[in-house]
Amino acid sequence: MSYIPLMPRRLQAVKEELFESVFTYANDGIAIVGLDGKWIKVNPGITKLLGYSEDEMYQRRFQGITHRDDLETDESQMEQLLDGSIDNYQMEKRYFHKNGHVVWVILSVSLVRDDLGEPLYFISMITDISAQKSATWHLQFLMNVVKGQNEKLTDFARIATHDFRTHVGNLGSIVEFMEEDEDTLCETENFKMLKESISNLNDTLKHLNLIRLDKPNSFNSLNELSLYNYITNAIYNVNAIAKKYNCTIINNVGKNTKVWGIEAYLDSIILNFLTNAIKYRSAERPLTIELSSSIDGEYVVLKICDNGLGIDLEANGNKLFTLNGTFHKHKDSRGIGLFITKSHIESIGGKIDVESTVDEGTCFSIYFLKV
């Protein structure tokens, strides 16, 4: 029996049809990724795995949905592909699903070049291993505890002491106001403020307790949170301190703005920036703090700007978020708050930038994953 060879053009068509069939019907994820990290083409396996539609994927870069602890390794190996050091690579990594939970995968990547050897794009194969990871989660969790148990315990103690100082300061100021109001005490606004502050303190304790228990779900999943509501609560929590120091806080964040986060972390992040702004106010002018939000690709950007003392970034920028890094002579400066806050922001997939001018003010930009 003889076989009739395919003509080159027909052979190419068969190859293209075969590739399209494999691409479309493969159970695993297959993607073509641009040199800048943008998703150029994805198959149904990826959209099913990560929860995004094709259009939503094409508006994103892989960096924006990659767990921060895996991003450096991924990008480093991509650079080795580009400079020709390696032909391909494979790694375990984590993506954030559209719904907020972590998806574990085996990622295999190779680079396609043109006839002149210039890089064109990456081809990525993505295999879901979440079930296997889930089955061994307790072992992984214990490994994480062994690696950083002391840091977690210290972190918890720092959160407690730092945030409780905020609440205690707030309650102390309220008590001062109450001492001035002797008649019909329970009907006074200050008494109502005290009651509400105690309720908020109780909520904070509950959130901190969840972290203390170290339940796996508390660290392996992000929740859909209303940024506006958390800011509103934080402003209420510091309103007595703000009133005491004649501070105006303006909330221009949209009421429907939502982010991915962990409750206790988001509460701590906002409280820290507000109390820092009040702490480092200028004696030369009334303090104004303005909060606003915008969208930047994968992120909701929360801007917290004040007209306080400002920071000399040229002299102190390298220690701004370091442990025990202080650059003002305020008696309550500990060099802890910004260190904790940056860790919390990064642990939920975000990042932070700062602009500041001495004796004019500071503007922090906090990037949260967009819902």
C-alpha positions in Angstrom: 0.0 0.0 0.0 1.5 3.3 -1.0 1.0 6.7 0.6 0.6 10.0 -1.2 2.7 12.6 0.4 1.0 15.8 1.5 2.0 19.0 -0.4 3.8 21.5 1.7 0.9 24.0 1.7 -1.5 21.2 2.7 0.9 19.9 5.3 1.1 23.4 6.9 -2.7 23.6 7.0 -2.9 20.2 8.7 -0.3 21.4 11.3 -2.3 24.6 11.9 -5.6 22.6 12.3 -3.9 20.2 14.7 -2.4 23.0 16.8 -5.8 24.8 16.9 -7.5 21.5 18.0 -4.9 20.9 20.8 -5.1 24.6 21.8 -8.9 24.6 22.0 -9.6 21.2 23.5 -6.6 20.6 25.9 -7.6 20.1 29.5 -4.6 22.1 30.6 -4.1 25.8 30.1 -2.2 26.9 27.0 -1.2 30.5 26.4 0.8 32.8 24.2 2.3 35.5 26.3 3.9 38.7 25.1 7.4 39.8 26.0 5.9 42.4 28.3 3.8 39.8 30.1 0.4 40.5 28.4 -1.8 37.5 27.6 -1.9 37.4 23.8 -4.0 34.2 23.3 -5.4 31.9 25.9 -7.3 28.6 25.6 -10.5 27.7 27.5 -8.4 25.7 29.9 -6.9 28.9 31.3 -10.2 30.8 31.5 -11.8 27.9 33.4 -8.8 27.6 35.7 -8.4 31.3 36.6 -12.1 32.4 36.3 -11.5 35.3 33.9 -13.1 35.7 30.5 -10.9 35.9 27.4 -11.4 39.6 27.2 -10.5 40.1 30.9 -7.3 38.0 30.4 -6.3 40.1 27.4 -6.5 43.2 29.5 -4.1 41.8 32.0 -0.4 40.8 32.4 0.6 37.6 34.1 2.5 39.6 36.8 -0.8 41.2 38.1 -2.3 37.8 39.0 0.9 36.1 40.2 1.6 35.5 43.8 4.3 37.9 44.9 6.5 35.1 46.4 6.7 33.4 43.0 7.0 36.5 40.7 10.7 37.0 41.1 11.6 33.4 40.2 9.3 33.5 37.2 10.6 36.7 35.8 14.2 35.7 36.4 13.8 32.5 34.4 12.1 34.5 31.6 15.1 36.7 31.4 17.3 33.6 31.1 15.1 32.5 28.2 15.5 35.8 26.5 19.3 35.9 26.8 19.6 32.3 25.6 20.9 30.9 28.9 18.2 28.3 28.9 15.8 26.8 26.3 12.8 26.3 28.6 11.9 26.1 32.3 9.3 24.6 34.6 8.2 25.7 38.0 5.5 25.5 40.6 3.7 28.8 41.0 0.6 30.4 42.4 -2.0 32.6 40.5 -4.8 34.6 42.1 -8.2 33.4 40.8 -10.7 36.0 39.9 -12.6 35.1 43.1 -9.6 35.7 45.2 -8.4 32.2 46.1 -5.0 30.9 45.2 -4.5 28.4 42.3 -1.4 26.2 42.4 0.0 25.2 39.0 2.9 23.6 37.2 4.1 26.2 34.7 6.2 25.2 31.6 7.5 28.0 29.4 9.4 28.2 26.2 10.4 31.1 23.9 9.6 31.4 20.2 12.0 33.4 18.0 11.8 34.6 14.4 14.0 33.5 11.6 16.6 36.0 12.7 16.7 34.7 16.2 14.8 37.7 17.7 12.3 36.9 20.5 8.6 36.9 19.5 6.6 35.5 22.4 6.4 32.9 25.1 4.3 29.7 25.0 3.1 28.7 28.5 1.6 25.4 29.5 -0.3 25.5 32.8 -1.3 22.4 34.7 -3.6 22.7 37.8 -2.1 21.0 40.9 -4.4 22.7 43.4 -6.0 19.4 44.4 -2.6 17.9 45.2 -1.6 21.0 47.1 -4.8 20.9 49.0 -4.2 17.3 50.0 -0.8 18.3 51.5 -1.8 21.7 52.8 -1.2 20.9 56.4 2.3 19.8 55.7 3.0 23.0 53.7 1.4 25.1 56.4 3.7 23.5 59.0 6.7 24.1 56.8 5.7 27.8 56.6 5.3 27.9 60.4 8.8 26.4 60.8 10.3 28.9 58.4 8.7 31.9 60.1 6.9 31.1 63.3 8.9 33.6 65.3 8.2 36.3 62.7 4.5 35.6 62.8 4.3 35.7 66.6 6.3 38.9 66.6 4.1 40.3 63.9 1.0 39.5 65.8 2.4 41.2 68.9 3.3 44.3 66.9 -0.1 44.5 65.3 -1.8 44.3 68.7 0.4 46.9 70.4 0.4 49.3 67.5 -3.3 49.2 66.7 -4.4 49.1 70.3 -2.3 52.2 70.9 -4.5 53.9 68.3 -7.7 52.8 69.9 -6.5 53.6 73.4 -5.4 57.0 72.3 -8.8 57.5 70.7 -10.7 56.4 73.8 -8.5 58.6 76.0 -9.4 61.6 74.0 -13.1 60.8 74.2 -12.8 60.5 77.9 -11.3 64.0 78.1 -14.3 65.3 76.2 -16.7 63.4 78.5 -15.2 65.0 81.6 -16.2 68.3 80.2 -19.8 67.1 79.8 -21.4 66.4 83.2 -25.1 66.7 82.4 -27.1 64.1 80.5 -24.0 62.1 79.9 -25.6 59.3 78.0 -27.1 61.6 75.5 -23.9 63.4 74.5 -22.2 62.8 71.2 -19.0 62.0 73.0 -20.7 59.1 74.9 -22.0 57.8 71.6 -18.5 58.0 70.1 -17.2 56.0 73.1 -19.8 53.3 72.6 -19.1 53.0 68.9 -15.3 53.0 69.4 -15.6 50.1 71.9 -17.6 48.2 69.3 -15.0 48.8 66.6 -12.3 47.7 69.1 -14.1 44.5 69.6 -14.2 43.9 65.8 -10.5 44.5 65.6 -9.9 41.9 68.3 -12.0 39.4 66.4 -10.0 39.9 63.2 -6.7 39.7 65.1 -7.8 36.5 66.8 -8.4 34.9 63.3 -4.8 35.7 62.4 -3.6 34.3 65.7 -5.3 31.0 65.1 -3.3 30.7 61.9 -6.1 28.9 60.1 -4.9 28.0 56.6 -7.9 29.6 54.9 -7.0 32.9 56.5 -3.7 33.0 54.6 -4.6 31.1 51.4 -7.6 33.2 50.3 -8.5 36.8 49.9 -11.9 38.2 50.5 -13.9 40.8 48.5 -13.9 43.9 50.8 -15.5 47.3 50.5 -12.7 49.8 50.6 -15.1 52.7 51.2 -16.6 51.0 54.3 -13.2 50.2 55.8 -12.1 53.8 55.3 -15.3 55.1 56.8 -14.8 52.9 59.9 -11.2 53.9 60.2 -12.1 57.6 60.1 -14.6 57.0 62.8 -12.1 55.2 64.9 -9.7 58.2 64.8 -12.3 61.0 64.9 -11.7 61.9 68.5 -7.9 62.3 67.9 -8.6 64.2 64.7 -11.0 66.5 66.6 -8.4 67.0 69.3 -5.8 68.2 66.8 -8.2 70.1 64.5 -7.6 67.6 61.7 -9.9 67.4 58.6 -10.2 64.0 56.9 -11.8 63.9 53.5 -13.0 60.6 52.0 -13.3 60.8 48.2 -13.2 57.1 47.7 -16.1 55.7 45.6 -18.8 53.9 47.6 -18.7 50.9 45.3 -14.9 50.5 45.3 -14.0 47.0 46.2 -10.6 45.2 46.6 -9.3 41.8 47.5 -7.9 41.6 51.0 -7.9 40.2 54.5 -10.1 42.1 57.0 -7.6 42.6 59.8 -4.9 43.6 57.3 -7.0 46.2 55.5 -8.2 47.7 58.8 -4.6 47.9 60.1 -3.3 49.4 56.8 -5.8 52.3 56.7 -5.5 53.0 60.5 -1.8 53.2 60.3 -1.7 55.7 57.5 -4.3 57.9 59.2 -2.7 57.9 62.6 0.8 58.5 61.1 -0.6 61.5 59.2 -2.0 62.9 62.5 1.2 62.1 64.4 3.4 63.8 61.9 1.3 66.9 61.4 2.8 70.4 61.1 2.4 72.9 63.8 2.3 75.6 61.2 -1.1 74.8 59.6 -4.3 72.8 60.3 -3.9 69.2 59.1 -5.9 68.0 56.1 -5.9 64.3 55.1 -7.5 63.4 51.8 -8.2 59.9 50.6 -9.1 59.1 47.0 -9.1 56.1 44.6 -8.4 55.3 41.0 -8.0 52.3 38.7 -4.6 51.4 37.4 -4.7 48.1 35.4 -5.1 45.3 37.8 -5.2 47.5 40.8 -7.3 49.9 42.8 -5.0 52.7 43.9 -5.8 54.3 47.2 -4.1 57.6 47.7 -3.7 59.1 51.2 -2.3 62.6 51.0 -1.6 65.0 53.9 -0.1 68.5 54.3 2.1 67.5 57.3 5.8 67.5 58.0 6.7 65.6 54.9 9.7 63.2 54.6 13.1 63.8 53.2 13.1 60.8 50.8 16.6 61.4 49.5 18.0 61.0 53.0 15.5 58.5 54.4 13.8 56.7 51.5 16.0 53.6 51.9 14.8 53.1 55.5 11.2 54.3 55.1 9.6 50.8 55.4 12.4 49.1 57.3 12.0 47.7 60.9 13.0 50.3 63.5 13.5 52.9 60.7 12.6 56.3 62.1 13.2 59.7 60.6 11.2 62.1 62.8 11.9 63.0 66.5 8.3 62.3 67.6 8.3 60.7 71.0 5.9 57.9 69.9 8.0 56.9 66.8 8.9 53.3 66.9 9.8 52.4 63.3 7.3 49.6 63.3 4.1 50.8 61.7 5.2 51.3 58.1 7.2 48.0 58.2 4.1 46.1 59.2 1.9 47.9 56.8 4.1 47.3 53.8 4.3 43.6 54.7 0.5 43.4 54.9 0.0 45.2 51.6 2.5 42.9 49.8 1.0 39.7 51.4 -2.4 40.4 49.7 -0.8 41.0 46.3 -0.4 44.8 46.5 2.4 47.3 46.5 3.1 50.8 47.8 4.6 54.1 46.5 5.3 57.4 48.2 5.8 61.0 47.2 6.8 63.6 49.8 8.2 67.0 50.2 9.6 68.3 53.5 7.3 70.8 55.2 4.7 70.4 52.4 3.2 66.9 53.0 3.2 63.3 51.9 1.1 61.2 49.5 1.1 57.4 49.8 -0.3 55.3 46.9 -1.4 51.9 48.0 -2.1 49.4 45.3 -4.8 46.7 46.0 -5.9 43.9 43.7 -9.0 45.0 41.9 -12.2 43.0 42.3 
